[in-house]
Amino acid sequence: MVWKKGQRSPNPGGRRTEMNARKQFEKFGKEALQLIEEVIRNPEVDIKVRLDAAKYMCDRAYGKPTQDTVISAKDGGSLIAVIRDG
């Protein structure tokens, strides 16, 4: 949606609710990491759950792995990309 000059915002208060929620969740960040670590290290927890916890932690710490994609034109020829604005 494009806003016109002088048009009232449907959210005049901005993002305060979201920011307050973020601050509240940040309080539990250390606890969340400790819980994930406990799950990973606990041999009594199902291995799939432990692997999922380890994957989640690695994805957060190092980012998800990238996937390379190769695109070629018909018969292996060159591709031309056309980018239009609007």
Secondary structure, DSSP 8 states (H G I E B T S, - for coil): ----TT---S-TTTTHHHHHHHHHHHTTHHHHHHHHHHHHH-TTS-HHHHHHHHHHHHHHHH-----------GGG----------
